[in-house]
Amino acid sequence: MTFDYQHPEVLEAVRRALAEDIGSGDVTTNTCVRADAEAQGRFVAREPLVLAGSGLLDLIYGECGVVAELSVLKADGASVMPGDVVATVRGAARTLLTCERTALNFLQRLSGVATVARRYVDAVAHTRCRILDTRKTTPGLRRLEKMAAAAGGVTNHRLGLFDAVLIKNNHIAAAGGVKEALRLAGNANLPPEFPVEIEVRTPQEMEDALEAGAARLLLDNLTPAEAAEWIRYINGRAVVEISGGVTLETVRAYAETGADFVSSGSITHSARAMDLNFRLSWT
């Protein structure tokens, strides 16, 4: 995914976050800080992390009032150590203080996703397997969280329900079986390059999918040993993704089965906020 910080969904997320925090005005800052006071601030990492969300700072300050200077010193995807300054800003003290929490919330959350993503990618180093993210994201922040996952080195899976066909077990049940679900998808006049993937949970479903010409299979909730056995049987007849119960502790074993992809929802749904802070000084 491209790092498009001007995308309407990104702008909307920033504006919604600012409105949520500021509301009718920052009464503490406006009461305690002179309107003409100038200050400078530094965003500083307090633990090792992979940075994401740095491109949002310009949007945040732009929505709250022009700042005199903003310097982003570390790009998205950069490995950052404790004490590293990732960005500096100079301008009206009121603007810097009012924007502080929103800016930190985005940086901390998105850097958490990028950091977990990098750990997964590092865990499967020197295998042929690539890590995928999922749709298990914070409502309203999917585009940003997928950008953060990409900053950590993960390959983005589908963005939503609109850009790929992923036939899961409930779709199969509703369609009347694996072969019928694939037949209906094949007759849907989709563009030739449109991805079509189907989940298989039993050897018979796998066999049905292969007989129906499935190009991509999702093996769900198998052990690494079971997945390796199924992949040997598939023998390159379809691209294989493994999902379900994948953790940092097990992802290497799944990658070594010969799978093309391993996906994990924990990259987004379980990432913790990383520790960054904002240090203000007066000019």
BALUM-602134 format. One record per residue (C-alpha): x negated, z negated, y; residue in three letters; residue number from 1. Coordinates in nm, 4 decimals, padded with zeros to 6 digits. Each point is the difference from the previous one (the first is absolute). Layout:
REM residues N
<paro X="X" Z="Z" Y="Y" residu="ALA" num="NUM"/>
...
END
This chain:
REM residues 283
<paro X="00.0000" Z="00.0000" Y="00.0000" residu="MET" num="1"/>
<paro X="-00.1294" Z="00.0855" Y="00.3465" residu="THR" num="2"/>
<paro X="-00.0511" Z="-00.2849" Y="00.2436" residu="PHE" num="3"/>
<paro X="00.2703" Z="00.1119" Y="00.2434" residu="ASP" num="4"/>
<paro X="00.0457" Z="-00.2904" Y="00.2373" residu="TYR" num="5"/>
<paro X="00.2236" Z="00.2178" Y="00.2182" residu="GLN" num="6"/>
<paro X="00.2582" Z="00.0490" Y="-00.2752" residu="HIS" num="7"/>
<paro X="00.3502" Z="-00.1020" Y="00.1170" residu="PRO" num="8"/>
<paro X="00.0298" Z="-00.2545" Y="-00.2825" residu="GLU" num="9"/>
<paro X="-00.3217" Z="-00.1687" Y="00.1145" residu="VAL" num="10"/>
<paro X="00.1105" Z="-00.0086" Y="00.3627" residu="LEU" num="11"/>
<paro X="00.3347" Z="-00.1445" Y="-00.1047" residu="GLU" num="12"/>
<paro X="-00.1683" Z="-00.2728" Y="-00.2076" residu="ALA" num="13"/>
<paro X="-00.2210" Z="-00.1020" Y="00.2939" residu="VAL" num="14"/>
<paro X="00.2897" Z="-00.0077" Y="00.2454" residu="ARG" num="15"/>
<paro X="00.2171" Z="-00.1965" Y="-00.2410" residu="ARG" num="16"/>
<paro X="-00.2771" Z="-00.2555" Y="-00.0584" residu="ALA" num="17"/>
<paro X="-00.0616" Z="-00.0455" Y="00.3722" residu="LEU" num="18"/>
<paro X="00.3704" Z="-00.0360" Y="00.0755" residu="ALA" num="19"/>
<paro X="00.0350" Z="-00.2553" Y="-00.2792" residu="GLU" num="20"/>
<paro X="-00.2829" Z="-00.2139" Y="00.1399" residu="ASP" num="21"/>
<paro X="00.0367" Z="00.0389" Y="00.3761" residu="ILE" num="22"/>
<paro X="00.3760" Z="00.0285" Y="00.0355" residu="GLY" num="23"/>
<paro X="00.0949" Z="-00.0720" Y="00.3631" residu="SER" num="24"/>
<paro X="-00.3580" Z="-00.0945" Y="00.0901" residu="GLY" num="25"/>
<paro X="-00.3031" Z="-00.2141" Y="-00.0869" residu="ASP" num="26"/>
<paro X="00.1051" Z="-00.3155" Y="00.1818" residu="VAL" num="27"/>
<paro X="-00.3126" Z="-00.1975" Y="-00.0935" residu="THR" num="28"/>
<paro X="-00.2429" Z="00.2608" Y="00.1302" residu="THR" num="29"/>
<paro X="00.2063" Z="00.0861" Y="00.3050" residu="ASN" num="30"/>
<paro X="00.0249" Z="-00.3691" Y="00.0891" residu="THR" num="31"/>
<paro X="-00.3619" Z="-00.1008" Y="-00.0578" residu="CYS" num="32"/>
<paro X="-00.2053" Z="00.3093" Y="00.0881" residu="VAL" num="33"/>
<paro X="-00.0286" Z="00.1553" Y="00.3458" residu="ARG" num="34"/>
<paro X="00.1318" Z="00.3538" Y="00.0289" residu="ALA" num="35"/>
<paro X="-00.3300" Z="00.1207" Y="00.1494" residu="ASP" num="36"/>
<paro X="-00.2275" Z="-00.1666" Y="-00.2599" residu="ALA" num="37"/>
<paro X="-00.2338" Z="00.2320" Y="-00.1937" residu="GLU" num="38"/>
<paro X="-00.1462" Z="-00.0741" Y="-00.3417" residu="ALA" num="39"/>
<paro X="-00.1757" Z="00.1566" Y="-00.2936" residu="GLN" num="40"/>
<paro X="00.0565" Z="-00.0524" Y="-00.3674" residu="GLY" num="41"/>
<paro X="-00.1686" Z="00.0648" Y="-00.3330" residu="ARG" num="42"/>
<paro X="00.1592" Z="00.0534" Y="-00.3390" residu="PHE" num="43"/>
<paro X="-00.2324" Z="-00.1700" Y="-00.2486" residu="VAL" num="44"/>
<paro X="00.0003" Z="-00.0025" Y="-00.3806" residu="ALA" num="45"/>
<paro X="-00.0262" Z="-00.3419" Y="-00.1598" residu="ARG" num="46"/>
<paro X="-00.0391" Z="00.1139" Y="-00.3614" residu="GLU" num="47"/>
<paro X="-00.1184" Z="00.3123" Y="-00.1835" residu="PRO" num="48"/>
<paro X="00.2674" Z="00.2692" Y="00.0163" residu="LEU" num="49"/>
<paro X="00.0764" Z="00.3705" Y="00.0197" residu="VAL" num="50"/>
<paro X="00.1449" Z="00.0790" Y="00.3405" residu="LEU" num="51"/>
<paro X="00.3272" Z="00.1823" Y="00.0555" residu="ALA" num="52"/>
<paro X="00.2346" Z="00.0285" Y="00.2954" residu="GLY" num="53"/>
<paro X="-00.2629" Z="00.0385" Y="00.2706" residu="SER" num="54"/>
<paro X="00.1758" Z="00.3047" Y="00.1399" residu="GLY" num="55"/>
<paro X="00.3041" Z="-00.2114" Y="00.0837" residu="LEU" num="56"/>
<paro X="-00.1763" Z="-00.1947" Y="00.2739" residu="LEU" num="57"/>
<paro X="00.0242" Z="00.2837" Y="00.2489" residu="ASP" num="58"/>
<paro X="00.3732" Z="00.0331" Y="-00.0709" residu="LEU" num="59"/>
<paro X="00.0639" Z="-00.3733" Y="00.0310" residu="ILE" num="60"/>
<paro X="-00.1740" Z="-00.0371" Y="00.3334" residu="TYR" num="61"/>
<paro X="00.1516" Z="00.3225" Y="00.1258" residu="GLY" num="62"/>
<paro X="00.3485" Z="-00.1360" Y="-00.0636" residu="GLU" num="63"/>
<paro X="-00.0718" Z="-00.3269" Y="00.1838" residu="CYS" num="64"/>
<paro X="-00.1987" Z="00.1247" Y="00.2955" residu="GLY" num="65"/>
<paro X="-00.3147" Z="00.1983" Y="00.0622" residu="VAL" num="66"/>
<paro X="-00.3296" Z="-00.1758" Y="-00.0754" residu="VAL" num="67"/>
<paro X="-00.3221" Z="00.0812" Y="00.1822" residu="ALA" num="68"/>
<paro X="-00.2041" Z="00.0600" Y="-00.3145" residu="GLU" num="69"/>
<paro X="00.0555" Z="00.0024" Y="-00.3761" residu="LEU" num="70"/>
<paro X="-00.2860" Z="00.0594" Y="-00.2413" residu="SER" num="71"/>
<paro X="00.0627" Z="00.0286" Y="-00.3741" residu="VAL" num="72"/>
<paro X="-00.3369" Z="-00.0782" Y="-00.1572" residu="LEU" num="73"/>
<paro X="00.0943" Z="00.0268" Y="-00.3688" residu="LYS" num="74"/>
<paro X="00.2039" Z="00.2857" Y="-00.1441" residu="ALA" num="75"/>
<paro X="00.2698" Z="-00.0280" Y="-00.2638" residu="ASP" num="76"/>
<paro X="-00.1650" Z="-00.0231" Y="-00.3403" residu="GLY" num="77"/>
<paro X="-00.3103" Z="-00.1773" Y="00.1311" residu="ALA" num="78"/>
<paro X="-00.1336" Z="-00.2941" Y="-00.1993" residu="SER" num="79"/>
<paro X="-00.0164" Z="-00.2931" Y="00.2403" residu="VAL" num="80"/>
<paro X="-00.1831" Z="-00.3307" Y="-00.0337" residu="MET" num="81"/>
<paro X="00.0738" Z="-00.3421" Y="00.1538" residu="PRO" num="82"/>
<paro X="-00.0941" Z="-00.0036" Y="00.3676" residu="GLY" num="83"/>
<paro X="00.0281" Z="00.3749" Y="00.0442" residu="ASP" num="84"/>
<paro X="00.1839" Z="00.1060" Y="00.3135" residu="VAL" num="85"/>
<paro X="00.2448" Z="00.2765" Y="-00.0908" residu="VAL" num="86"/>
<paro X="00.1359" Z="00.0701" Y="00.3502" residu="ALA" num="87"/>
<paro X="-00.0254" Z="-00.1185" Y="00.3598" residu="THR" num="88"/>
<paro X="00.2511" Z="00.0242" Y="00.2829" residu="VAL" num="89"/>
<paro X="-00.0097" Z="-00.0734" Y="00.3732" residu="ARG" num="90"/>
<paro X="00.2882" Z="-00.0169" Y="00.2433" residu="GLY" num="91"/>
<paro X="00.2772" Z="-00.2188" Y="00.1356" residu="ALA" num="92"/>
<paro X="-00.0148" Z="-00.3390" Y="-00.1689" residu="ALA" num="93"/>
<paro X="00.3770" Z="-00.0075" Y="-00.0339" residu="ARG" num="94"/>
<paro X="00.0011" Z="00.3292" Y="-00.1906" residu="THR" num="95"/>
<paro X="-00.2779" Z="-00.1119" Y="-00.2344" residu="LEU" num="96"/>
<paro X="00.1713" Z="-00.3295" Y="-00.0793" residu="LEU" num="97"/>
<paro X="00.3457" Z="00.1506" Y="-00.0446" residu="THR" num="98"/>
<paro X="-00.1302" Z="00.2636" Y="-00.2434" residu="CYS" num="99"/>
<paro X="-00.2269" Z="-00.2345" Y="-00.1956" residu="GLU" num="100"/>
<paro X="00.2283" Z="-00.0977" Y="-00.2877" residu="ARG" num="101"/>
<paro X="00.1507" Z="00.3440" Y="-00.0584" residu="THR" num="102"/>
<paro X="-00.3459" Z="00.1585" Y="-00.0060" residu="ALA" num="103"/>
<paro X="-00.1326" Z="-00.2623" Y="-00.2400" residu="LEU" num="104"/>
<paro X="00.3046" Z="00.0216" Y="-00.2269" residu="ASN" num="105"/>
<paro X="-00.0514" Z="00.3717" Y="-00.0493" residu="PHE" num="106"/>
<paro X="-00.3782" Z="-00.0239" Y="-00.0427" residu="LEU" num="107"/>
<paro X="00.0219" Z="-00.2913" Y="-00.2413" residu="GLN" num="108"/>
<paro X="00.2785" Z="00.1471" Y="-00.2131" residu="ARG" num="109"/>
<paro X="-00.1364" Z="00.3542" Y="-00.0184" residu="LEU" num="110"/>
<paro X="-00.3573" Z="-00.1167" Y="-00.0590" residu="SER" num="111"/>
<paro X="00.1352" Z="-00.2071" Y="-00.2879" residu="GLY" num="112"/>
<paro X="00.1438" Z="00.3131" Y="-00.1602" residu="VAL" num="113"/>
<paro X="-00.3213" Z="00.1971" Y="00.0595" residu="ALA" num="114"/>
<paro X="-00.2119" Z="-00.2802" Y="-00.1439" residu="THR" num="115"/>
<paro X="00.2029" Z="-00.0236" Y="-00.3215" residu="VAL" num="116"/>
<paro X="00.0003" Z="00.3786" Y="-00.0281" residu="ALA" num="117"/>
<paro X="-00.3810" Z="00.0086" Y="00.0215" residu="ARG" num="118"/>
<paro X="-00.0264" Z="-00.2651" Y="-00.2724" residu="ARG" num="119"/>
<paro X="00.2110" Z="00.2124" Y="-00.2330" residu="TYR" num="120"/>
<paro X="-00.2022" Z="00.3117" Y="00.0779" residu="VAL" num="121"/>
<paro X="-00.3281" Z="-00.1834" Y="-00.0575" residu="ASP" num="122"/>
<paro X="00.1314" Z="-00.1394" Y="-00.3291" residu="ALA" num="123"/>
<paro X="00.0383" Z="00.3508" Y="-00.1482" residu="VAL" num="124"/>
<paro X="-00.3233" Z="00.1432" Y="00.1397" residu="ALA" num="125"/>
<paro X="-00.1722" Z="00.2602" Y="-00.2235" residu="HIS" num="126"/>
<paro X="00.3183" Z="00.0790" Y="-00.1932" residu="THR" num="127"/>
<paro X="00.2081" Z="00.3156" Y="00.0419" residu="ARG" num="128"/>
<paro X="00.3027" Z="-00.2077" Y="00.0981" residu="CYS" num="129"/>
<paro X="00.1420" Z="-00.0224" Y="00.3519" residu="ARG" num="130"/>
<paro X="00.2065" Z="-00.2870" Y="00.1381" residu="ILE" num="131"/>
<paro X="00.3484" Z="00.0643" Y="00.1396" residu="LEU" num="132"/>
<paro X="00.2138" Z="-00.2160" Y="00.2264" residu="ASP" num="133"/>
<paro X="00.3790" Z="-00.0305" Y="-00.0389" residu="THR" num="134"/>
<paro X="00.3210" Z="-00.0330" Y="00.2037" residu="ARG" num="135"/>
<paro X="-00.0158" Z="-00.3811" Y="-00.0316" residu="LYS" num="136"/>
<paro X="-00.0666" Z="-00.0433" Y="00.3694" residu="THR" num="137"/>
<paro X="00.1254" Z="-00.2159" Y="00.2861" residu="THR" num="138"/>
<paro X="00.3277" Z="00.1526" Y="00.1260" residu="PRO" num="139"/>
<paro X="-00.0664" Z="00.1971" Y="00.3160" residu="GLY" num="140"/>
<paro X="-00.3787" Z="-00.0006" Y="-00.0437" residu="LEU" num="141"/>
<paro X="-00.0450" Z="00.2450" Y="-00.2871" residu="ARG" num="142"/>
<paro X="-00.1850" Z="00.2689" Y="00.1937" residu="ARG" num="143"/>
<paro X="-00.2392" Z="-00.2538" Y="00.1481" residu="LEU" num="144"/>
<paro X="-00.0591" Z="-00.1775" Y="-00.3310" residu="GLU" num="145"/>
<paro X="-00.0676" Z="00.3279" Y="-00.1755" residu="LYS" num="146"/>
<paro X="-00.2430" Z="00.0935" Y="00.2763" residu="MET" num="147"/>
<paro X="-00.1698" Z="-00.3350" Y="-00.0613" residu="ALA" num="148"/>
<paro X="-00.0136" Z="00.0640" Y="-00.3750" residu="ALA" num="149"/>
<paro X="-00.1607" Z="00.3369" Y="00.0674" residu="ALA" num="150"/>
<paro X="-00.2524" Z="-00.1708" Y="00.2290" residu="ALA" num="151"/>
<paro X="-00.0983" Z="-00.2090" Y="-00.3004" residu="GLY" num="152"/>
<paro X="-00.0536" Z="00.3138" Y="-00.2095" residu="GLY" num="153"/>
<paro X="00.3268" Z="00.0155" Y="-00.1928" residu="VAL" num="154"/>
<paro X="00.1821" Z="00.3291" Y="-00.0593" residu="THR" num="155"/>
<paro X="00.3476" Z="-00.0125" Y="00.1522" residu="ASN" num="156"/>
<paro X="00.2880" Z="00.0551" Y="-00.2415" residu="HIS" num="157"/>
<paro X="00.3319" Z="00.1315" Y="00.1319" residu="ARG" num="158"/>
<paro X="00.0960" Z="-00.1287" Y="00.3434" residu="LEU" num="159"/>
<paro X="00.3685" Z="-00.0271" Y="-00.0876" residu="GLY" num="160"/>
<paro X="00.2813" Z="00.1388" Y="-00.2098" residu="LEU" num="161"/>
<paro X="-00.0187" Z="00.3325" Y="00.1826" residu="PHE" num="162"/>
<paro X="-00.3473" Z="00.1350" Y="-00.0786" residu="ASP" num="163"/>
<paro X="-00.0257" Z="-00.0114" Y="-00.3811" residu="ALA" num="164"/>
<paro X="00.2136" Z="-00.0244" Y="-00.3128" residu="VAL" num="165"/>
<paro X="-00.0743" Z="-00.3139" Y="-00.2008" residu="LEU" num="166"/>
<paro X="00.2474" Z="-00.0322" Y="-00.2871" residu="ILE" num="167"/>
<paro X="00.0186" Z="-00.3664" Y="-00.1043" residu="LYS" num="168"/>
<paro X="00.1822" Z="-00.1669" Y="-00.2873" residu="ASN" num="169"/>
<paro X="00.3285" Z="-00.0376" Y="00.1897" residu="ASN" num="170"/>
<paro X="-00.0069" Z="00.3684" Y="00.0977" residu="HIS" num="171"/>
<paro X="-00.0577" Z="00.0896" Y="-00.3655" residu="ILE" num="172"/>
<paro X="00.2941" Z="-00.2128" Y="-00.1077" residu="ALA" num="173"/>
<paro X="00.2254" Z="00.1494" Y="00.2678" residu="ALA" num="174"/>
<paro X="-00.1046" Z="00.3570" Y="-00.0865" residu="ALA" num="175"/>
<paro X="00.0499" Z="-00.0450" Y="-00.3733" residu="GLY" num="176"/>
<paro X="-00.3582" Z="-00.0001" Y="-00.1230" residu="GLY" num="177"/>
<paro X="-00.3542" Z="00.1115" Y="00.0761" residu="VAL" num="178"/>
<paro X="00.0504" Z="00.3671" Y="-00.0786" residu="LYS" num="179"/>
<paro X="00.3223" Z="00.0229" Y="00.1978" residu="GLU" num="180"/>
<paro X="-00.1546" Z="-00.1733" Y="00.3031" residu="ALA" num="181"/>
<paro X="-00.2918" Z="00.2446" Y="-00.0047" residu="LEU" num="182"/>
<paro X="00.2344" Z="00.2962" Y="-00.0478" residu="ARG" num="183"/>
<paro X="00.2056" Z="-00.1028" Y="00.3023" residu="LEU" num="184"/>
<paro X="-00.3122" Z="-00.0498" Y="00.2095" residu="ALA" num="185"/>
<paro X="-00.1287" Z="00.3401" Y="-00.1099" residu="GLY" num="186"/>
<paro X="00.3238" Z="00.1671" Y="00.1090" residu="ASN" num="187"/>
<paro X="00.0069" Z="-00.1665" Y="00.3419" residu="ALA" num="188"/>
<paro X="-00.1704" Z="00.2879" Y="00.1884" residu="ASN" num="189"/>
<paro X="-00.2810" Z="-00.2237" Y="00.1214" residu="LEU" num="190"/>
<paro X="-00.3133" Z="00.1599" Y="00.1481" residu="PRO" num="191"/>
<paro X="-00.2503" Z="00.0895" Y="-00.2753" residu="PRO" num="192"/>
<paro X="-00.2536" Z="-00.2509" Y="00.1325" residu="GLU" num="193"/>
<paro X="00.2510" Z="-00.2873" Y="00.0157" residu="PHE" num="194"/>
<paro X="-00.1246" Z="-00.2859" Y="-00.2231" residu="PRO" num="195"/>
<paro X="00.2183" Z="-00.0886" Y="-00.2998" residu="VAL" num="196"/>
<paro X="-00.0929" Z="-00.3050" Y="-00.2072" residu="GLU" num="197"/>
<paro X="00.1908" Z="-00.1825" Y="-00.2725" residu="ILE" num="198"/>
<paro X="-00.0311" Z="-00.3521" Y="-00.1353" residu="GLU" num="199"/>
<paro X="-00.0278" Z="-00.0353" Y="-00.3779" residu="VAL" num="200"/>
<paro X="00.0322" Z="-00.3356" Y="-00.1744" residu="ARG" num="201"/>
<paro X="-00.0005" Z="00.0902" Y="-00.3704" residu="THR" num="202"/>
<paro X="-00.1895" Z="00.2484" Y="-00.2175" residu="PRO" num="203"/>
<paro X="00.3225" Z="00.1960" Y="-00.0448" residu="GLN" num="204"/>
<paro X="00.0524" Z="00.0276" Y="00.3774" residu="GLU" num="205"/>
<paro X="-00.3600" Z="00.1160" Y="00.0338" residu="MET" num="206"/>
<paro X="00.0528" Z="00.2637" Y="-00.2669" residu="GLU" num="207"/>
<paro X="00.3259" Z="00.1141" Y="00.1609" residu="ASP" num="208"/>
<paro X="-00.1692" Z="00.0294" Y="00.3389" residu="ALA" num="209"/>
<paro X="-00.2895" Z="00.2035" Y="-00.1389" residu="LEU" num="210"/>
<paro X="00.2353" Z="00.2309" Y="-00.1888" residu="GLU" num="211"/>
<paro X="00.1948" Z="00.0542" Y="00.3229" residu="ALA" num="212"/>
<paro X="-00.3200" Z="00.1014" Y="00.1818" residu="GLY" num="213"/>
<paro X="-00.0496" Z="-00.3059" Y="00.2174" residu="ALA" num="214"/>
<paro X="-00.3083" Z="00.0441" Y="00.2175" residu="ALA" num="215"/>
<paro X="-00.0411" Z="-00.3633" Y="00.0932" residu="ARG" num="216"/>
<paro X="00.0782" Z="-00.3135" Y="-00.2001" residu="LEU" num="217"/>
<paro X="00.0308" Z="-00.3596" Y="00.1154" residu="LEU" num="218"/>
<paro X="-00.0905" Z="-00.2476" Y="-00.2747" residu="LEU" num="219"/>
<paro X="00.1613" Z="-00.3286" Y="00.0922" residu="ASP" num="220"/>
<paro X="-00.0692" Z="-00.3538" Y="-00.1231" residu="ASN" num="221"/>
<paro X="-00.2457" Z="00.0854" Y="-00.2764" residu="LEU" num="222"/>
<paro X="-00.3082" Z="-00.1983" Y="-00.0954" residu="THR" num="223"/>
<paro X="-00.3327" Z="00.1763" Y="00.0560" residu="PRO" num="224"/>
<paro X="-00.0326" Z="00.0544" Y="-00.3756" residu="ALA" num="225"/>
<paro X="00.3490" Z="00.1524" Y="-00.0228" residu="GLU" num="226"/>
<paro X="-00.0639" Z="00.2184" Y="00.3051" residu="ALA" num="227"/>
<paro X="-00.3262" Z="00.1290" Y="-00.1468" residu="ALA" num="228"/>
<paro X="00.1769" Z="00.0943" Y="-00.3245" residu="GLU" num="229"/>
<paro X="00.2774" Z="00.1862" Y="00.1857" residu="TRP" num="230"/>
<paro X="-00.2497" Z="00.1819" Y="00.2223" residu="ILE" num="231"/>
<paro X="-00.1956" Z="00.1172" Y="-00.3041" residu="ARG" num="232"/>
<paro X="00.3236" Z="00.1433" Y="-00.1367" residu="TYR" num="233"/>
<paro X="00.0868" Z="00.1685" Y="00.3308" residu="ILE" num="234"/>
<paro X="-00.3462" Z="00.1582" Y="-00.0114" residu="ASN" num="235"/>
<paro X="00.0082" Z="00.1583" Y="00.3443" residu="GLY" num="236"/>
<paro X="00.3447" Z="00.1552" Y="-00.0324" residu="ARG" num="237"/>
<paro X="00.1194" Z="-00.1944" Y="00.3045" residu="ALA" num="238"/>
<paro X="-00.1463" Z="-00.1982" Y="00.2880" residu="VAL" num="239"/>
<paro X="00.0331" Z="-00.3708" Y="-00.0794" residu="VAL" num="240"/>
<paro X="00.0733" Z="-00.2922" Y="00.2300" residu="GLU" num="241"/>
<paro X="00.0040" Z="-00.3601" Y="-00.1235" residu="ILE" num="242"/>
<paro X="00.2138" Z="-00.2619" Y="00.1725" residu="SER" num="243"/>
<paro X="00.1489" Z="-00.3411" Y="-00.0659" residu="GLY" num="244"/>
<paro X="-00.1838" Z="-00.3305" Y="-00.0119" residu="GLY" num="245"/>
<paro X="-00.3243" Z="00.1432" Y="00.1371" residu="VAL" num="246"/>
<paro X="-00.2164" Z="-00.2622" Y="00.1709" residu="THR" num="247"/>
<paro X="-00.3538" Z="-00.0123" Y="00.1338" residu="LEU" num="248"/>
<paro X="-00.0995" Z="-00.1707" Y="-00.3227" residu="GLU" num="249"/>
<paro X="00.1473" Z="00.2742" Y="-00.2228" residu="THR" num="250"/>
<paro X="-00.0320" Z="00.3169" Y="00.2078" residu="VAL" num="251"/>
<paro X="-00.3435" Z="00.0899" Y="-00.1370" residu="ARG" num="252"/>
<paro X="00.1282" Z="-00.0132" Y="-00.3576" residu="ALA" num="253"/>
<paro X="00.2895" Z="00.2285" Y="00.0922" residu="TYR" num="254"/>
<paro X="-00.2323" Z="00.2415" Y="00.1821" residu="ALA" num="255"/>
<paro X="-00.2206" Z="00.0238" Y="-00.3074" residu="GLU" num="256"/>
<paro X="00.2927" Z="00.1231" Y="-00.2142" residu="THR" num="257"/>
<paro X="-00.0507" Z="00.3498" Y="00.1414" residu="GLY" num="258"/>
<paro X="00.2946" Z="-00.0184" Y="00.2405" residu="ALA" num="259"/>
<paro X="-00.0089" Z="00.2246" Y="00.3041" residu="ASP" num="260"/>
<paro X="00.1640" Z="-00.2619" Y="00.2206" residu="PHE" num="261"/>
<paro X="00.0820" Z="-00.3693" Y="-00.0019" residu="VAL" num="262"/>
<paro X="00.2539" Z="-00.1336" Y="00.2494" residu="SER" num="263"/>
<paro X="00.0526" Z="-00.3568" Y="00.1156" residu="SER" num="264"/>
<paro X="00.2652" Z="-00.1398" Y="00.2305" residu="GLY" num="265"/>
<paro X="-00.2155" Z="-00.3054" Y="00.0709" residu="SER" num="266"/>
<paro X="-00.2149" Z="00.2051" Y="00.2364" residu="ILE" num="267"/>
<paro X="00.2815" Z="-00.0215" Y="00.2531" residu="THR" num="268"/>
<paro X="00.2503" Z="-00.2620" Y="-00.1128" residu="HIS" num="269"/>
<paro X="-00.2500" Z="-00.2780" Y="-00.0726" residu="SER" num="270"/>
<paro X="-00.2770" Z="00.0561" Y="00.2539" residu="ALA" num="271"/>
<paro X="-00.0638" Z="-00.3058" Y="00.2146" residu="ARG" num="272"/>
<paro X="-00.0730" Z="00.0104" Y="00.3711" residu="ALA" num="273"/>
<paro X="-00.3732" Z="00.0014" Y="00.0680" residu="MET" num="274"/>
<paro X="-00.1597" Z="-00.2440" Y="00.2414" residu="ASP" num="275"/>
<paro X="-00.0688" Z="00.1568" Y="00.3391" residu="LEU" num="276"/>
<paro X="00.0321" Z="-00.1745" Y="00.3338" residu="ASN" num="277"/>
<paro X="00.0114" Z="00.0842" Y="00.3706" residu="PHE" num="278"/>
<paro X="-00.2425" Z="-00.1702" Y="00.2346" residu="ARG" num="279"/>
<paro X="00.0812" Z="00.0105" Y="00.3702" residu="LEU" num="280"/>
<paro X="-00.2475" Z="-00.0500" Y="00.2850" residu="SER" num="281"/>
<paro X="00.0455" Z="00.0236" Y="00.3744" residu="TRP" num="282"/>
<paro X="-00.1581" Z="00.2633" Y="00.2210" residu="THR" num="283"/>
END
